[in-house]
Amino acid sequence: MHYYRYSNAKVSCWYKYLLFSYNIIFWLAGVVFLGVGLWAWSEKGVLSDLTKVTRMHGIDPVVLVLMVGVVMFTLGFAGCVGALRENICLLNFFCGTIVLIFFLELAVAVLAFLFQDWVRDRFREFFESNIKSYRDDIDLQNLIDSLQKANQCCGAYGPEDWDLNVYFNCSGASYSREKCGVPFSCCVPDPAVRHQGGDIVRLKSKWDESIFTKGCIQALESWLPRNIYIVAGIFIAISLLQIFGIFLARTLISDIEAVKAGHHF
C-alpha cells in the first residue's frame, strides 16, 4: 500500500497581486522617464549624433532621467513578470537590486554627513564644470537657472564664478555681448521690469542691488538645516517603500518555495 502526503502550502494571492500592483507603478513610471528622456534627446538631435553627449564638459540632465528610467523599467518589469509567473529568479533579482539600492542610499547619506568638506569640494567642482557648459545644452541651462532662481544665488561661491564661462568671462580677449555679465537667473526680481538681465552687471559697484551675490553652495547649506525634517521625511518614505517591496518579494518567494517543496512528497 502506498501512502501520499499532501501539503497545504499555497501561494498567497494577496502578496502576489500586491507585489504586481507595486511594480506596475514603477514600470509605468520607468516608461514615462524613458519616453521623456528619448523625446528630449530627439529634440536636441542627440539620437542622430550620440557623440554630442561625450563632447559636453558638464552633465546632460537627460542622461540622469534616462538612467532612472532604465532602472525603474527593469525593476518594474522583473517584479511584475516575477510575481505573475511566480518566477523565483526574477523575484530574487528584483529583491536583491532593491536591497543593493537601499544600502547604497544609506551609505551615501552616512558618508555625506561624515565627510561634509569633501562633498562640498566635489559639489563645487561639479557646479563649476557645468558653469563652463552653460550655453552648450538647453536642459543644463534650465537646470542651473532653476537652481539659482529657487535659491536666490549666483555661481558656486559668487557671481565671479561665471568668469569660468567663455561667454560671461571678463577678460579683455572676450568679445561676447554677455561679457562681464551673469545669466538672467542671477538677477534680483524687479516687478517694474519685464525683461532684465545681467549684461555688464559685474562692472557695477553695488552688486546686491542688481544680482544675487550669495553662492549656491552657501544657499544650499543654509537651506538644508531649515528643511531637515522634510528631507528626512522624504528619505524615510522612500526607505519604507523599498522595505515594503523587499518584504512582499521575500514573502512571495517563501510561498513559492514552500509550494514547490510540497510537490516533492
PAZAPA-4460 file (N, C-alpha, C; in steps of 0.05 Angstrom, whole numbers, plus 32768, in hexadecimal, padded with zeros to 4 digits):
% residues 265
    n_x    n_y    n_z   ca_x   ca_y   ca_z    c_x    c_y    c_z   seq   type   mol
   8011   7FE8   8000   8000   8000   8000   8012   8019   8000     1      M     A
   800B   802C   7FF0   801A   8045   7FEE   800C   805C   7FFD     2      H     A
   801B   806B   800B   8010   8082   801A   801A   809C   800D     3      Y     A
   8008   80AE   8009   800E   80C8   7FFD   800A   80DE   8012     4      Y     A
   801D   80F1   8011   801C   8108   8024   8016   8121   8014     5      R     A
   8001   812E   801B   7FF9   8146   800D   7FFF   815F   801E     6      Y     A
   800B   8173   8010   8012   818B   801E   7FFD   81A0   801A     7      S     A
   7FF7   81AF   8030   7FE3   81C5   802E   7FEF   81DF   8026     8      N     A
   8009   81E0   8020   8016   81F9   8019   800C   8203   7FFE     9      A     A
   8007   821D   7FFC   7FFE   8229   7FE3   8008   8246   7FE2    10      K     A
   8009   8250   7FC9   8013   826B   7FC5   7FFC   827F   7FCC    11      V     A
   8002   8292   7FDC   7FEE   82A6   7FE4   7FE8   82B9   7FCD    12      S     A
   7FCE   82BA   7FC6   7FC6   82CC   7FB0   7FC9   82E9   7FB9    13      C     A
   7FC6   82EE   7FD3   7FC9   830A   7FDC   7FE5   8314   7FD7    14      W     A
   7FF9   8305   7FE0   8015   830D   7FDC   801C   830E   7FBE    15      Y     A
   8012   82FB   7FAF   8018   82F9   7F93   800F   8312   7F84    16      K     A
   7FF5   8319   7F87   7FEA   832F   7F78   7FF1   834A   7F84    17      Y     A
   7FF7   834A   7F9E   8000   8363   7FAB   801C   836A   7FA0    18      L     A
   802D   8356   7F9D   8048   835A   7F92   8046   8362   7F75    19      L     A
   8033   8356   7F66   802F   835E   7F4A   8026   837B   7F48    20      F     A
   8013   8383   7F59   800A   839F   7F59   8020   83B2   7F61    21      S     A
   8030   83AA   7F74   8047   83BB   7F7E   805A   83C0   7F66    22      Y     A
   805F   83AB   7F57   8073   83AD   7F41   8068   83B9   7F28    23      N     A
   804F   83B7   7F23   8043   83C2   7F0A   8046   83E1   7F0B    24      I     A
   8045   83EC   7F23   8048   8409   7F26   8065   8411   7F1E    25      I     A
   8079   8402   7F28   8094   8407   7F22   8099   8403   7F04    26      F     A
   808D   83EE   7EF9   8091   83E9   7EDC   8086   83FF   7ECB    27      W     A
   806E   8408   7ED2   8062   841E   7EC2   8072   8438   7EC6    28      L     A
   807B   843D   7EDE   808C   8455   7EE3   80A6   8453   7ED3    29      A     A
   80B1   843B   7ED1   80C9   8437   7EC1   80C4   843D   7EA3    30      G     A
   80AD   8434   7E9A   80A5   843A   7E7E   80A3   8458   7E79    31      V     A
   8097   8466   7E8C   8094   8483   7E89   80B0   8491   7E89    32      V     A
   80C2   8489   7E9C   80DC   8495   7E9C   80EC   848F   7E82    33      F     A
   80EA   8477   7E79   80F8   8470   7E60   80EC   8480   7E48    34      L     A
   80D2   8482   7E47   80C5   8491   7E32   80CD   84AE   7E32    35      G     A
   80CD   84BB   7E4A   80D4   84D7   7E4C   80F2   84DB   7E45    36      V     A
   8103   84C9   7E4E   811F   84CB   7E48   8125   84C8   7E2B    37      G     A
   8119   84B4   7E1E   811E   84B0   7E01   8112   84C7   7DF1    38      L     A
   80FB   84D1   7DF9   80EF   84E8   7DEB   8102   8501   7DED    39      W     A
   810D   8505   7E05   811F   851C   7E09   8138   8519   7DF8    40      A     A
   8143   8501   7DF7   815A   84FC   7DE5   8153   8500   7DC8    41      W     A
   813B   84F7   7DC1   8133   84FA   7DA5   8130   8518   7D9D    42      S     A
   8126   8528   7DB0   8123   8545   7DAB   813E   8553   7DA8    43      E     A
   8152   8548   7DB7   816D   8554   7DB6   817F   8548   7DA0    44      K     A
   8174   8534   7D92   8184   8527   7D7D   8199   8513   7D87    45      G     A
   8196   850B   7DA0   81AA   84F9   7DAB   81A7   84DD   7DA0    46      V     A
   818E   84D5   7D9B   8189   84BA   7D90   8197   84B5   7D75    47      L     A
   8199   84CB   7D66   81A7   84C8   7D4C   81C5   84CB   7D4E    48      S     A
   81CF   84D5   7D65   81EB   84D8   7D69   81F1   84D6   7D87    49      D     A
   81F6   84BD   7D90   81FA   84B8   7DAD   8214   84C3   7DB7    50      L     A
   8226   84CB   7DA5   8240   84D6   7DAF   823C   84F1   7DBC    51      T     A
   8224   84FE   7DB8   821F   8518   7DC5   8220   8515   7DE3    52      K     A
   8218   84FE   7DED   8218   84FA   7E0A   8235   84F9   7E15    53      V     A
   8246   84EC   7E07   8262   84E9   7E10   8272   8503   7E0C    54      T     A
   8269   8514   7DFA   8277   852D   7DF5   8271   8543   7E09    55      R     A
   825D   853E   7E1A   8256   8552   7E2E   826A   8551   7E45    56      M     A
   8270   8569   7E50   8282   856B   7E67   8273   8566   7E81    57      H     A
   8259   856D   7E81   8248   8569   7E98   8238   8550   7E95    58      G     A
   8222   854F   7EA4   8211   8537   7EA3   81F7   853F   7E96    59      I     A
   81ED   852C   7E85   81D3   8530   7E78   81BE   8525   7E8B    60      D     A
   81AB   8535   7E95   8197   852C   7EA8   8186   8515   7E9C    61      P     A
   8184   8514   7E82   8174   84FF   7E75   8180   84E3   7E7B    62      V     A
   819B   84E2   7E7D   81A8   84C9   7E83   819F   84BE   7E9E    63      V     A
   819C   84D0   7EB2   8192   84C7   7ECC   8175   84BD   7ECA    64      L     A
   8165   84CB   7EBA   8149   84C2   7EB6   8148   84A7   7EAA    65      V     A
   8159   84A2   7E96   8159   8488   7E88   8163   8472   7E9B    66      L     A
   8178   8478   7EAB   8182   8464   7EBE   816D   845C   7ED2    67      M     A
   815F   8470   7EDD   8149   8469   7EF0   8133   8459   7EE2    68      V     A
   812D   8461   7EC9   8119   8452   7EBA   8120   8435   7EB5    69      G     A
   8139   8431   7EAD   8143   8415   7EA8   8141   8404   7EC1    70      V     A
   814A   840F   7ED8   8149   8400   7EF1   812C   83FA   7EF9    71      V     A
   811A   840E   7EF8   80FE   840A   7F00   80F0   83F7   7EEC    72      M     A
   80F6   83F9   7ED3   80E9   83E8   7EBF   80F2   83CB   7EC3    73      F     A
   810C   83C7   7EC7   8117   83AB   7ECB   810C   839F   7EE4    74      T     A
   810D   83AE   7EFB   8103   83A3   7F14   80E5   839E   7F13    75      L     A
   80D6   83B0   7F07   80B9   83AD   7F05   80B2   8395   7EF4    76      G     A
   80C0   8391   7EDE   80BB   837B   7ECC   80C1   8360   7EDA    77      F     A
   80D8   835F   7EE8   80E0   8347   7EF6   80CC   8340   7F0C    78      A     A
   80C3   8355   7F1B   80B1   8350   7F31   8095   8347   7F27    79      G     A
   808B   8354   7F11   8071   834D   7F06   8071   8331   7EFB    80      C     A
   8084   832A   7EEA   8085   8310   7EDE   808B   82FB   7EF3    81      V     A
   809D   8301   7F05   80A4   82EE   7F1B   808D   82E7   7F2C    82      G     A
   807C   82FC   7F32   8064   82F7   7F43   804F   82E7   7F34    83      A     A
   8049   82EE   7F1B   8034   82E1   7F0C   803C   82C4   7F05    84      L     A
   8055   82C0   7EFD   805E   82A6   7EF5   806A   8296   7F0C    85      R     A
   806B   82A2   7F23   8076   8295   7F3B   8092   828B   7F35    86      E     A
   80A2   829D   7F29   80BD   8296   7F21   80D0   829F   7F37    87      N     A
   80DD   828C   7F45   80EE   8292   7F5B   8107   82A1   7F52    88      I     A
   8111   829B   7F3A   8129   82A8   7F30   8125   82C6   7F2D    89      C     A
   810E   82CE   7F20   8108   82EA   7F1C   8102   82F8   7F37    90      L     A
   80F5   82EA   7F49   80EE   82F6   7F63   8108   82FA   7F73    91      L     A
   811A   82E7   7F72   8134   82EB   7F80   8144   8302   7F74    92      N     A
   8143   8305   7F59   8150   831C   7F4C   8144   8336   7F56    93      F     A
   8129   8338   7F56   811B   8350   7F5F   8122   8356   7F7C    94      F     A
   8120   8342   7F8E   8125   8345   7FAA   8142   834D   7FAF    95      C     A
   8155   833F   7FA3   8171   8345   7FA7   8179   8361   7F9E    96      G     A
   816D   836A   7F87   8174   8384   7F7D   8169   839A   7F90    97      T     A
   8150   8396   7F9A   8145   83A9   7FAD   8156   83AB   7FC6    98      I     A
   815F   8394   7FD0   8170   8394   7FE8   818A   83A3   7FE2    99      V     A
   8195   839E   7FCB   81AE   83AC   7FC4   81AA   83CA   7FC2   100      L     A
   8195   83D3   7FB6   818F   83EF   7FB3   818A   83FB   7FCF   101      I     A
   817C   83ED   7FE0   8177   83F6   7FFC   8191   83FB   800B   102      F     A
   81A3   83E8   800A   81BC   83EB   8019   81CF   8400   800C   103      F     A
   81CD   8403   7FF2   81DC   8418   7FE5   81D2   8434   7FEE   104      L     A
   81B8   8437   7FEF   81AD   8451   7FF8   81B5   8456   8015   105      E     A
   81B4   8441   8026   81BC   8445   8042   81DA   844C   8044   106      L     A
   81EA   843F   8034   8207   8444   8035   820D   8460   802C   107      A     A
   8200   8469   8016   8204   8485   800C   81FC   8499   8021   108      V     A
   81E5   8495   802F   81DC   84A8   8043   81F0   84A9   805A   109      A     A
   81FA   8492   8063   820C   8492   807A   8227   849F   8072   110      V     A
   8231   8498   805A   824B   84A3   8051   8249   84C1   804D   111      L     A
   8232   84CA   8042   822E   84E7   803E   822E   84F6   8058   112      A     A
   8223   84E9   806D   8223   84F6   8088   823F   84F6   8094   113      F     A
   824D   84E1   8091   8268   84DE   809D   827D   84EE   808F   114      L     A
   827B   84F1   8074   828F   84FE   8064   8283   8516   8056   115      F     A
   8279   8529   8066   826C   8540   805A   827E   8552   804A   116      Q     A
   8297   8556   8053   82AA   8566   8043   82B0   855A   8028   117      D     A
   82B3   8540   8028   82B9   8532   800E   82A1   8535   7FFB   118      W     A
   8289   8531   8006   8271   8534   7FF6   826E   8550   7FEB   119      V     A
   8274   8564   7FFC   8273   8580   7FF4   8287   8586   7FDD   120      R     A
   829F   857B   7FDF   82B3   857F   7FC9   82AA   8572   7FAF   121      D     A
   829E   8559   7FB2   8296   854B   7F99   827E   855A   7F8C   122      R     A
   826C   8565   7F9D   8255   8574   7F92   825F   858D   7F85   123      F     A
   8273   859A   7F91   827E   85B3   7F84   828A   85AC   7F69   124      R     A
   829A   8597   7F67   82A6   858F   7F4E   8290   8588   7F39   125      E     A
   827B   857A   7F43   8265   8572   7F31   8257   858B   7F27   126      F     A
   8251   859E   7F39   8243   85B6   7F31   8253   85C7   7F1D   127      F     A
   826D   85CA   7F23   827E   85DA   7F12   8282   85CD   7EF6   128      E     A
   8283   85B3   7EF5   8285   85A6   7EDB   826C   85AA   7ECA   129      S     A
   8255   85AB   7ED8   823C   85B0   7EC9   8238   85CD   7EC2   130      N     A
   8244   85E0   7ED2   8244   85FC   7ECA   8252   8600   7EAF   131      I     A
   8268   85F1   7EAB   8277   85F3   7E92   8265   85EA   7E7A   132      K     A
   8253   85D8   7E7F   8243   85CD   7E69   8227   85D9   7E69   133      S     A
   8223   85EF   7E76   8208   85FB   7E7A   81FA   8600   7E5F   134      Y     A
   8208   8609   7E4B   81FC   860F   7E31   81FD   85F7   7E1E   135      R     A
   8208   85E1   7E27   820C   85CA   7E14   81F3   85B9   7E13   136      D     A
   81E2   85B9   7E28   81CB   85A7   7E29   81B4   85B6   7E36   137      D     A
   819D   85B6   7E29   8186   85C5   7E32   817B   85B9   7E4C   138      I     A
   817C   859F   7E4F   8171   8593   7E68   8183   8599   7E80   139      D     A
   819D   8599   7E7B   81B0   85A1   7E90   81AC   85BE   7E98   140      L     A
   81A8   85CF   7E84   81A3   85EB   7E89   818A   85EF   7E9A   141      Q     A
   8175   85E1   7E93   815C   85E3   7EA2   815F   85D9   7EBF   142      N     A
   816F   85C4   7EC2   8174   85B9   7EDD   8182   85CD   7EEE   143      L     A
   8198   85D9   7EE4   81A7   85ED   7EF3   8196   8606   7EF9   144      I     A
   8187   860F   7EE5   8175   8626   7EEA   8161   8620   7EFF   145      D     A
   8155   8608   7EFF   8141   8601   7F13   814E   8601   7F2F   146      S     A
   8166   85F6   7F31   8174   85F4   7F4A   817A   8610   7F55   147      L     A
   8183   8622   7F44   818B   863D   7F4C   8172   864E   7F53   148      Q     A
   815C   864A   7F44   8144   8659   7F4B   8138   8650   7F65   149      K     A
   8136   8635   7F68   8129   862A   7F80   8138   8632   7F9A   150      A     A
   8153   8633   7F98   8163   8638   7FB0   816D   8654   7FB1   151      N     A
   8166   8665   7F9D   816F   8680   7F9C   818E   8682   7FA0   152      Q     A
   819B   8673   7F8F   81B8   8672   7F90   81C4   8676   7F74   153      C     A
   81DF   8678   7F73   81EC   867D   7F5A   8208   8670   7F5B   154      C     A
   820C   865D   7F49   8226   864F   7F49   8229   863B   7F60   155      G     A
   8241   862F   7F61   8246   861C   7F77   824A   862B   7F91   156      A     A
   825C   863F   7F91   8262   864F   7FA9   825C   866C   7FA5   157      Y     A
   8255   8674   7F8D   824E   8690   7F87   824E   8696   7F69   158      G     A
   8246   86AE   7F62   8244   86B5   7F45   825E   86B3   7F36   159      P     A
   8275   86B5   7F44   828F   86B3   7F37   8293   8698   7F29   160      E     A
   8285   8684   7F32   8288   8669   7F27   8280   8668   7F09   161      D     A
   8270   867C   7F01   8267   867C   7EE5   827E   8685   7ED2   162      W     A
   8295   868D   7EDD   82AC   8691   7ECD   82B6   8677   7EC0   163      D     A
   82AE   8661   7ECB   82B6   8647   7EC0   82A8   8641   7EA5   164      L     A
   8292   864F   7EA0   8284   864B   7E87   828E   865E   7E72   165      N     A
   8293   8654   7E5A   82A0   8664   7E45   828F   867B   7E3D   166      V     A
   8274   8679   7E40   8262   868E   7E37   8261   86A5   7E4C   167      Y     A
   8264   869E   7E66   8262   86B2   7E7B   827D   86BB   7E85   168      F     A
   8292   86B1   7E7B   82AD   86B7   7E84   82B3   86D5   7E81   169      N     A
   82C1   86E0   7E95   82C6   86FD   7E95   82E2   8704   7E89   170      C     A
   82F0   86F1   7E7F   830B   86F6   7E74   8309   8707   7E5B   171      S     A
   831F   8715   7E55   831F   8727   7E3E   831E   8718   7E24   172      G     A
   8324   86FE   7E24   8323   86EE   7E0C   8307   86E7   7E03   173      A     A
   82F4   86EB   7E15   82D8   86E3   7E0F   82CA   86F9   7E00   174      S     A
   82BB   86F1   7DEA   82AC   8704   7DDA   828E   86FD   7DDC   175      Y     A
   8286   86ED   7DEF   826A   86E5   7DF2   8259   86FD   7DFC   176      S     A
   8241   86FF   7DF2   822F   8714   7DFB   8227   8710   7E18   177      R     A
   822B   86F8   7E23   8225   86F2   7E3F   823D   86F5   7E51   178      E     A
   8253   8700   7E46   826C   8704   7E55   8267   8712   7E6F   179      K     A
   8272   8708   7E85   8270   8713   7EA0   8253   8712   7EAB   180      C     A
   8242   8702   7E9E   8227   8700   7EA7   8222   86E6   7EB6   181      G     A
   8209   86E1   7EBD   8201   86C8   7ECA   81E7   86C0   7EBE   182      V     A
   81DF   86A7   7EC1   81C5   869E   7EB6   81AD   86AE   7EC2   183      P     A
   8197   86AE   7EB4   817F   86BC   7EBE   8176   86B1   7ED9   184      F     A
   817B   8698   7EDE   8173   868B   7EF8   8182   8696   7F10   185      S     A
   8197   86A5   7F0B   81A7   86B2   7F21   819B   86CD   7F29   186      C     A
   8189   86D7   7F18   8180   86F3   7F1D   816B   86F4   7F33   187      C     A
   816C   8709   7F44   8158   870D   7F58   813E   8715   7F4B   188      V     A
   8128   8707   7F51   810E   870D   7F44   8105   8729   7F49   189      P     A
   80FC   8736   7F33   80F1   8751   7F35   80D6   8751   7F28   190      D     A
   80C0   8753   7F37   80A5   8753   7F2B   80A1   8768   7F16   191      P     A
   80B0   877E   7F17   80AB   8794   7F05   80B9   878F   7EEA   192      A     A
   80CA   877B   7EE9   80D9   8775   7ED0   80D1   875A   7EC5   193      V     A
   80C7   8759   7EAD   80BE   8740   7EA1   80D6   872F   7E99   194      R     A
   80EA   873C   7E8B   8101   872E   7E82   811A   8739   7E8F   195      H     A
   8128   872A   7E9E   8140   8734   7EAA   8156   871F   7EA7   196      Q     A
   816E   8729   7EA7   8184   8716   7EA3   819D   871E   7EB3   197      G     A
   81B2   870F   7EAF   81CA   8715   7EBE   81E0   871F   7EAD   198      G     A
   81DA   872A   7E95   81EF   8733   7E83   81FF   8749   7E91   199      D     A
   8219   8746   7E91   822C   875A   7E9C   8227   8760   7EBA   200      I     A
   8216   8750   7EC7   820E   8757   7EE2   8225   8753   7EF5   201      V     A
   8239   8743   7EEF   824F   873F   7F02   8263   8756   7F02   202      R     A
   825E   8769   7EF0   826F   8781   7EF1   8264   8796   7F04   203      L     A
   824C   8791   7F0E   8240   87A5   7F20   824B   87A2   7F3C   204      K     A
   824A   87B8   7F4B   8255   87B8   7F66   8243   87AB   7F7A   205      S     A
   8229   87AD   7F77   8216   87A2   7F8A   8208   878A   7F7D   206      K     A
   8213   8773   7F81   8208   875B   7F75   81ED   8753   7F81   207      W     A
   81EB   8756   7F9C   81D4   874C   7FA9   81BA   875A   7FA1   208      D     A
   81BC   8770   7F93   81A4   877E   7F89   819A   8772   7F6F   209      E     A
   81AC   8763   7F62   81A4   8759   7F47   81A4   873A   7F45   210      S     A
   81B7   872D   7F53   81BA   8710   7F51   81BE   8704   7F6C   211      I     A
   81B9   86EA   7F6D   81BD   86DB   7F86   81DC   86D7   7F89   212      F     A
   81E6   86DD   7FA1   8203   86DB   7FA5   820A   86C2   7FB5   213      T     A
   81F6   86B5   7FC0   81FC   869C   7FCF   8200   8685   7FBC   214      K     A
   8214   8674   7FC2   8219   865D   7FB2   8204   8647   7FB7   215      G     A
   8200   8635   7FA4   81EC   8620   7FA7   81F4   860B   7FBB   216      C     A
   820E   8607   7FC0   8216   85F4   7FD4   820E   85FE   7FF0   217      I     A
   8213   8618   7FF5   820B   8623   800F   81ED   8623   8012   218      Q     A
   81DF   8628   7FFB   81C2   8628   7FFC   81B7   860D   8003   219      A     A
   81C2   85F8   7FF7   81B9   85DD   7FFD   81C0   85D4   8019   220      L     A
   81D8   85DD   8023   81E0   85D7   803E   81CD   85E4   8052   221      E     A
   81C3   85FB   804D   81B0   8608   805F   8194   85FD   805C   222      S     A
   818E   85F3   8044   8173   85E8   803E   816F   85CE   804D   223      W     A
   8184   85BD   804E   8181   85A2   8059   8179   85A2   8076   224      L     A
   8185   85B2   8088   817C   85B1   80A4   8160   85BA   80A7   225      P     A
   8157   85CE   8097   813B   85D7   8099   8127   85C3   8090   226      R     A
   812F   85B0   807F   811D   859D   8074   8125   8580   807A   227      N     A
   8133   857D   8090   813E   8562   8097   8128   854E   809B   228      I     A
   8111   8557   80A7   80FB   8544   80AC   80EE   853B   8092   229      Y     A
   80ED   854D   807E   80E1   8546   8064   80F3   8532   8056   230      I     A
   810E   8537   8056   8121   8525   804A   8121   850A   8057   231      V     A
   8120   850A   8072   8120   84F1   8081   8106   84E2   807C   232      A     A
   80F0   84F0   807A   80D6   84E3   8074   80D6   84D6   8059   233      G     A
   80E1   84E4   8044   80E2   84D8   802A   80F4   84BF   802A   234      I     A
   810B   84C1   8037   811D   84AA   8039   8110   8492   8047   235      F     A
   8102   8497   805C   80F4   8482   806B   80DE   8476   805A   236      I     A
   80CF   8487   804C   80B9   847D   803B   80C4   846A   8025   237      A     A
   80D9   8473   8018   80E6   8462   8003   80F0   8448   800F   238      I     A
   80FC   844A   8026   8107   8432   8033   80F1   841E   803A   239      S     A
   80DA   8429   8045   80C4   8417   804C   80B8   840A   8033   240      L     A
   80B6   8419   801D   80AC   840D   8004   80BE   83F6   7FFB   241      L     A
   80D8   83FA   7FFD   80EB   83E6   7FF5   80E9   83CD   8007   242      Q     A
   80E8   83D2   8021   80E5   83BC   8035   80CB   83AD   8030   243      I     A
   80B6   83BB   802A   809C   83AE   8024   809F   839C   800B   244      F     A
   80AC   83A6   7FF6   80B0   8396   7FDE   80C1   837D   7FE4   245      G     A
   80D6   8381   7FF4   80E7   836A   7FFC   80D6   8355   800B   246      I     A
   80C6   835F   801E   80B5   834D   802E   80A2   833D   801C   247      F     A
   8094   834A   8009   8082   833D   7FF7   8090   8328   7FE6   248      L     A
   80A8   832F   7FDB   80B6   831D   7FCA   80C0   8304   7FDA   249      A     A
   80CB   8309   7FF2   80D5   82F2   8002   80BE   82E0   800B   250      R     A
   80A7   82EC   8012   8090   82DC   801A   8086   82CA   8003   251      T     A
   8084   82D7   7FEB   807B   82C7   7FD4   808F   82B1   7FCD   252      L     A
   80A9   82B7   7FCF   80BD   82A3   7FC9   80BA   828B   7FDD   253      I     A
   80B6   8291   7FF6   80B2   827C   800A   809A   826B   8004   254      S     A
   8084   8278   7FFC   806C   8269   7FF5   8071   8256   7FDD   255      D     A
   807E   8261   7FC9   8084   8251   7FB1   8096   8239   7FB8   256      I     A
   80AA   823E   7FC8   80BD   8228   7FCF   80AE   8213   7FE0   257      E     A
   809B   821C   7FF2   808C   8209   8002   807B   81F8   7FF1   258      A     A
   806E   8204   7FDC   805D   81F4   7FCA   806E   81E0   7FBA   259      V     A
   8084   81E9   7FB1   8096   81D7   7FA1   80A0   81C0   7FB3   260      K     A
   80A7   81C7   7FCC   80B0   81B2   7FDE   809A   819D   7FE4   261      A     A
   8081   81A7   7FE5   806B   8195   7FEA   8065   8182   7FD4   262      G     A
   806D   8189   7FBC   8068   8178   7FA4   807A   8160   7FA4   263      H     A
   808F   8161   7FB4   80A3   814B   7FB3   809B   8134   7FC6   264      H     A
   8086   8138   7FD6   807E   8122   7FE8   806F   810C   7FD8   265      F     A
***
